[in-house]
Amino acid sequence: MEKLREILFLRAISGVGNARVSKFYLQYLLKNNEIDVLKDLVLASEAKADEDSVNQAIEISNKIYDEILDRSDLQVYTILDPEYPKKLNALGNKRPCIIYVKGDITVLDEKNIAIVGTRVPVENTAKKELSFVKATIERSERVIVSGLAAGCDTIAHKACIDSGGKTVAMLPCGFDHIVPEENKALCEEILATGGALISEYPPDTKATQYTFVERDAIIAALGDATLVMQCGMKSGTMHTVNAAAKMHRQIGVYNPGNNAIGDFSGNRYIIESKDGFSISDTEELGKFLESLRESEGTEEPVQMTIFDIMGD
């Protein structure tokens, strides 16, 4: 938790996000500057900051810090800790300055694949996803990364556990406000089977539209590759796809054929415009997994900004 109190203070300042911390304040954090020094720096550097707002930020950050110290059910890492997941560095200055973890953080170092899609998949998609996850575990023993949302995410986590694999859930909220609520039991299963729950938010943080976008980009960064099961053009899944593409991660896409029932407009777009690897069955999935094995370690991930993530 290197410089946790100081980073919590900076993040409590209005207008100071992850990028501002990394691009400007990190140089000072590396010098082991304490809160009083940072307070003066903030007052001199942030247009919206005044004595009252800075003192309030100190109170807020101290409260969060003390609450974290009182909890034995989670681990906390900052960008200054050696345990901080290296894969998140692909996000560049937009990487989370702090991550909260339940479970074994070393699972993030294992080979994995992110599996994402709509919250309301059609029946055929759900069946295919079950077979794809099972085949992935059998053929590659990869960790399955997803976002705990209803639909495709939940199927990915549950199918992985049922197949004897380990899975990681990236949350759009703090641990005390799991969404959807019905997946609280699934969270316990993920931990009991050697997986992990990850969040960039303090435990008492509720999900918002923006935190879902940030979560989607982090899924892409954590994933060695991404497999899209079903999505429309306006689906939140496209945030993950755009981020993965900009980081030069390979993207596999379920191809249900031309006569499929349901909205697969996003799938078709990814195949046609994002060089998505078309996958219609487990045989083609096997070819995709083999292509990942052959390409891994041959290319440095591209760093990106939040504007890249939300583009296209």
C-alpha positions as CSV (number, residue, x, y, z in Angstrom):
1,M,0.0,0.0,0.0
2,E,2.9,2.3,-0.9
3,K,1.7,6.0,-0.6
4,L,-1.9,4.9,-0.3
5,R,-3.0,7.7,2.1
6,E,-1.4,10.3,-0.2
7,I,-3.0,8.9,-3.4
8,L,-6.4,8.7,-1.7
9,F,-6.0,12.4,-0.8
10,L,-5.1,13.4,-4.4
11,R,-8.0,11.3,-5.8
12,A,-10.4,13.1,-3.4
13,I,-9.5,16.5,-5.0
14,S,-12.1,17.6,-7.5
15,G,-10.7,17.3,-11.0
16,V,-7.7,15.1,-10.0
17,G,-8.2,11.7,-11.7
18,N,-5.8,8.8,-12.4
19,A,-4.2,10.6,-15.4
20,R,-3.5,13.8,-13.3
21,V,-1.9,11.7,-10.6
22,S,0.3,9.7,-13.0
23,K,1.3,12.7,-15.2
24,F,1.9,15.3,-12.6
25,Y,1.9,14.1,-9.0
26,L,3.7,10.8,-9.4
27,Q,7.1,12.6,-9.5
28,Y,6.4,14.0,-6.1
29,L,5.0,10.8,-4.6
30,L,8.3,9.1,-5.6
31,K,10.1,11.7,-3.5
32,N,8.1,10.4,-0.4
33,N,6.4,13.8,0.0
34,E,3.8,13.7,2.8
35,I,0.3,15.1,2.9
36,D,1.3,18.6,4.1
37,V,3.6,19.0,1.2
38,L,1.0,17.6,-1.3
39,K,-1.6,19.9,0.2
40,D,0.5,23.0,-0.6
41,L,1.2,21.6,-4.1
42,V,-2.5,21.0,-4.7
43,L,-3.4,24.6,-3.6
44,A,-0.7,25.9,-6.0
45,S,-1.6,23.7,-8.9
46,E,-5.3,23.0,-9.0
47,A,-7.6,25.9,-10.1
48,K,-10.6,24.5,-8.3
49,A,-8.9,23.8,-5.0
50,D,-9.1,26.0,-2.0
51,E,-8.3,25.6,1.7
52,D,-11.7,24.3,2.6
53,S,-12.0,21.8,-0.3
54,V,-8.4,20.5,0.4
55,N,-9.1,20.0,4.1
56,Q,-12.3,18.2,3.2
57,A,-10.3,15.9,0.8
58,I,-7.9,15.2,3.7
59,E,-10.8,14.2,5.9
60,I,-12.4,12.0,3.2
61,S,-9.1,10.2,2.4
62,N,-8.2,9.7,6.1
63,K,-11.7,8.1,6.6
64,I,-11.2,5.7,3.7
65,Y,-7.7,4.9,4.7
66,D,-8.7,4.0,8.3
67,E,-11.6,1.9,7.0
68,I,-9.3,0.0,4.8
69,L,-6.8,-0.7,7.6
70,D,-9.7,-2.1,9.6
71,R,-10.6,-4.7,7.0
72,S,-9.0,-8.1,6.7
73,D,-11.0,-9.2,3.7
74,L,-9.2,-7.3,1.0
75,Q,-5.7,-6.3,-0.2
76,V,-4.9,-2.8,-1.6
77,Y,-2.2,-2.0,-4.1
78,T,-1.0,1.3,-5.6
79,I,0.9,2.0,-8.8
80,L,4.1,2.2,-6.6
81,D,3.7,-1.4,-5.2
82,P,5.7,-4.2,-6.9
83,E,2.5,-6.4,-6.8
84,Y,0.6,-3.9,-8.9
85,P,-0.6,-5.9,-12.0
86,K,1.8,-5.2,-14.9
87,K,-0.9,-5.7,-17.5
88,L,-2.7,-2.6,-16.3
89,N,0.3,-0.5,-17.5
90,A,-1.1,-0.9,-21.0
91,L,-3.7,1.8,-20.0
92,G,-0.9,4.3,-19.7
93,N,-1.7,7.3,-17.6
94,K,-5.3,6.1,-17.3
95,R,-4.3,3.0,-15.3
96,P,-6.0,2.9,-11.9
97,C,-3.7,4.4,-9.2
98,I,-5.2,2.1,-6.6
99,I,-6.7,-1.4,-7.0
100,Y,-8.6,-3.3,-4.3
101,V,-8.4,-7.1,-4.5
102,K,-10.2,-10.0,-2.9
103,G,-8.6,-13.4,-3.6
104,D,-5.2,-14.3,-5.0
105,I,-3.7,-11.4,-7.0
106,T,-1.2,-13.7,-8.6
107,V,-4.0,-15.2,-10.7
108,L,-3.7,-12.0,-12.8
109,D,-0.2,-13.1,-13.9
110,E,-1.6,-16.3,-15.5
111,K,-2.6,-16.7,-19.1
112,N,-6.2,-15.6,-19.6
113,I,-8.9,-14.5,-21.9
114,A,-11.6,-11.9,-21.3
115,I,-15.1,-13.1,-22.3
116,V,-17.8,-10.4,-22.6
117,G,-21.2,-9.7,-24.1
118,T,-24.7,-8.5,-23.7
119,R,-26.7,-8.7,-20.5
120,V,-29.5,-10.4,-22.4
121,P,-28.0,-13.0,-24.7
122,V,-30.4,-15.2,-26.8
123,E,-30.6,-18.8,-25.9
124,N,-28.3,-20.0,-28.6
125,T,-25.6,-17.6,-27.5
126,A,-25.9,-18.8,-23.9
127,K,-25.5,-22.4,-25.0
128,K,-22.5,-21.6,-27.3
129,E,-20.8,-19.6,-24.5
130,L,-21.1,-22.6,-22.1
131,S,-19.4,-24.8,-24.7
132,F,-16.7,-22.2,-25.5
133,V,-15.8,-21.7,-21.9
134,K,-15.6,-25.4,-21.2
135,A,-13.4,-25.9,-24.3
136,T,-11.2,-23.0,-23.4
137,I,-10.5,-24.5,-19.9
138,E,-9.9,-28.0,-21.3
139,R,-7.6,-26.8,-24.1
140,S,-5.6,-24.0,-22.6
141,E,-6.4,-23.8,-18.8
142,R,-6.7,-20.0,-19.2
143,V,-8.1,-17.9,-16.5
144,I,-11.5,-16.4,-17.6
145,V,-11.8,-12.6,-17.0
146,S,-15.1,-10.8,-17.1
147,G,-17.2,-8.1,-15.5
148,L,-19.8,-9.9,-13.3
149,A,-22.7,-8.3,-15.1
150,A,-25.8,-10.2,-15.9
151,G,-25.9,-12.3,-19.0
152,C,-22.7,-13.2,-20.8
153,D,-20.4,-12.1,-18.0
154,T,-22.3,-14.2,-15.5
155,I,-22.3,-17.2,-17.8
156,A,-18.6,-16.9,-18.3
157,H,-17.8,-16.9,-14.6
158,K,-20.2,-19.7,-13.8
159,A,-19.2,-21.9,-16.7
160,C,-15.5,-21.4,-15.8
161,I,-16.1,-22.5,-12.2
162,D,-18.2,-25.5,-13.3
163,S,-15.4,-26.5,-15.7
164,G,-12.8,-26.5,-12.9
165,G,-11.1,-23.2,-13.9
166,K,-10.3,-20.0,-12.2
167,T,-12.0,-16.7,-13.0
168,V,-11.5,-13.0,-12.3
169,A,-14.3,-10.5,-12.0
170,M,-13.6,-6.8,-12.6
171,L,-16.1,-4.7,-10.7
172,P,-17.6,-1.3,-11.6
173,C,-18.2,-0.6,-7.9
174,G,-16.7,-1.1,-4.5
175,F,-16.9,-4.5,-2.8
176,D,-19.7,-3.3,-0.5
177,H,-22.1,-2.5,-3.3
178,I,-21.9,-5.6,-5.6
179,V,-24.0,-5.3,-8.8
180,P,-26.1,-7.1,-9.7
181,E,-27.0,-8.1,-6.1
182,E,-27.9,-11.6,-7.2
183,N,-24.2,-12.3,-8.0
184,K,-23.0,-11.9,-4.4
185,A,-23.1,-15.7,-4.0
186,L,-21.2,-16.0,-7.3
187,C,-18.5,-13.7,-5.9
188,E,-18.0,-16.1,-3.0
189,E,-17.7,-19.0,-5.5
190,I,-15.1,-17.1,-7.5
191,L,-13.0,-16.7,-4.4
192,A,-13.5,-20.3,-3.2
193,T,-12.2,-21.7,-6.4
194,G,-9.0,-19.7,-6.6
195,G,-10.1,-16.7,-8.5
196,A,-10.2,-13.0,-7.6
197,L,-12.4,-9.9,-7.4
198,I,-10.8,-6.6,-8.5
199,S,-12.0,-3.1,-8.2
200,E,-10.4,0.3,-8.6
201,Y,-12.9,1.9,-6.2
202,P,-13.0,2.1,-2.4
203,P,-15.4,-0.5,-0.8
204,D,-18.3,2.0,-0.3
205,T,-18.4,3.2,-3.9
206,K,-21.6,2.6,-5.9
207,A,-21.6,1.9,-9.7
208,T,-22.3,4.7,-12.1
209,Q,-22.4,4.9,-15.9
210,Y,-18.8,6.2,-16.0
211,T,-17.5,3.5,-13.7
212,F,-18.9,0.9,-16.1
213,V,-16.9,2.4,-18.9
214,E,-13.7,2.5,-16.8
215,R,-14.4,-1.2,-15.8
216,D,-14.8,-2.2,-19.4
217,A,-11.4,-0.7,-20.4
218,I,-9.7,-2.5,-17.5
219,I,-11.1,-5.8,-18.6
220,A,-9.5,-5.3,-22.0
221,A,-6.2,-4.4,-20.3
222,L,-6.2,-7.4,-18.0
223,G,-7.2,-9.8,-20.8
224,D,-4.5,-11.3,-23.0
225,A,-7.3,-11.5,-25.6
226,T,-11.0,-10.8,-25.7
227,L,-13.8,-13.1,-26.8
228,V,-17.1,-11.4,-27.7
229,M,-20.2,-13.6,-27.5
230,Q,-23.0,-11.2,-28.5
231,C,-23.4,-7.4,-28.7
232,G,-25.1,-4.7,-30.6
233,M,-23.4,-1.6,-32.0
234,K,-24.5,0.5,-29.0
235,S,-23.6,-2.1,-26.4
236,G,-21.3,-1.3,-23.5
237,T,-19.3,-4.3,-24.7
238,M,-18.0,-2.1,-27.5
239,H,-16.0,-0.1,-24.9
240,T,-14.1,-3.3,-24.1
241,V,-13.7,-4.0,-27.8
242,N,-12.4,-0.5,-28.7
243,A,-9.9,-0.6,-25.8
244,A,-8.7,-4.1,-26.7
245,A,-8.2,-3.1,-30.4
246,K,-6.3,0.0,-29.5
247,M,-4.0,-2.1,-27.2
248,H,-3.5,-4.5,-30.1
249,R,-5.1,-7.3,-28.1
250,Q,-6.6,-10.1,-30.3
251,I,-10.3,-10.2,-30.5
252,G,-12.4,-13.3,-31.1
253,V,-16.0,-13.0,-32.1
254,Y,-18.8,-15.5,-32.0
255,N,-20.3,-15.7,-35.5
256,P,-23.9,-17.2,-35.4
257,G,-24.4,-17.0,-39.1
258,N,-26.6,-14.8,-41.3
259,N,-29.9,-16.2,-40.0
260,A,-29.3,-15.7,-36.3
261,I,-32.1,-14.5,-34.0
262,G,-31.1,-11.5,-31.9
263,D,-28.9,-8.4,-32.2
264,F,-25.5,-9.4,-33.4
265,S,-24.8,-6.1,-35.2
266,G,-21.8,-5.5,-33.0
267,N,-20.4,-9.0,-33.7
268,R,-20.6,-8.3,-37.5
269,Y,-19.0,-4.9,-37.1
270,I,-16.1,-6.3,-35.1
271,I,-15.4,-9.1,-37.7
272,E,-15.6,-6.7,-40.6
273,S,-14.0,-3.5,-39.2
274,K,-11.9,-4.6,-36.2
275,D,-10.2,-7.7,-37.7
276,G,-12.1,-9.9,-35.2
277,F,-11.4,-13.6,-35.5
278,S,-14.7,-15.2,-36.5
279,I,-15.6,-18.2,-34.3
280,S,-18.7,-20.3,-35.0
281,D,-17.8,-23.5,-33.2
282,T,-15.3,-25.1,-30.8
283,E,-13.0,-26.1,-33.7
284,E,-12.6,-22.5,-34.7
285,L,-12.3,-21.5,-31.1
286,G,-9.4,-23.9,-30.9
287,K,-7.7,-22.2,-33.8
288,F,-8.1,-18.8,-32.1
289,L,-6.6,-20.1,-28.8
290,E,-3.7,-21.6,-30.8
291,S,-3.1,-18.2,-32.5
292,L,-2.9,-16.6,-29.1
293,R,-0.3,-19.1,-27.9
294,E,1.8,-18.4,-30.9
295,S,1.6,-14.6,-30.7
296,E,1.9,-14.1,-26.9
297,G,5.1,-12.3,-25.9
298,T,5.9,-11.0,-29.3
299,E,4.4,-7.6,-29.0
300,E,4.4,-4.8,-26.4
301,P,0.9,-3.6,-25.5
302,V,0.1,-0.1,-26.7
303,Q,-0.6,2.5,-24.0
304,M,-3.8,4.5,-24.4
305,T,-6.0,7.2,-22.9
306,I,-9.6,7.4,-21.8
307,F,-10.4,9.2,-25.1
308,D,-9.1,6.2,-27.0
309,I,-11.3,3.9,-24.9
310,M,-14.5,5.9,-25.6
311,G,-13.8,6.5,-29.2
312,D,-15.3,4.9,-32.3
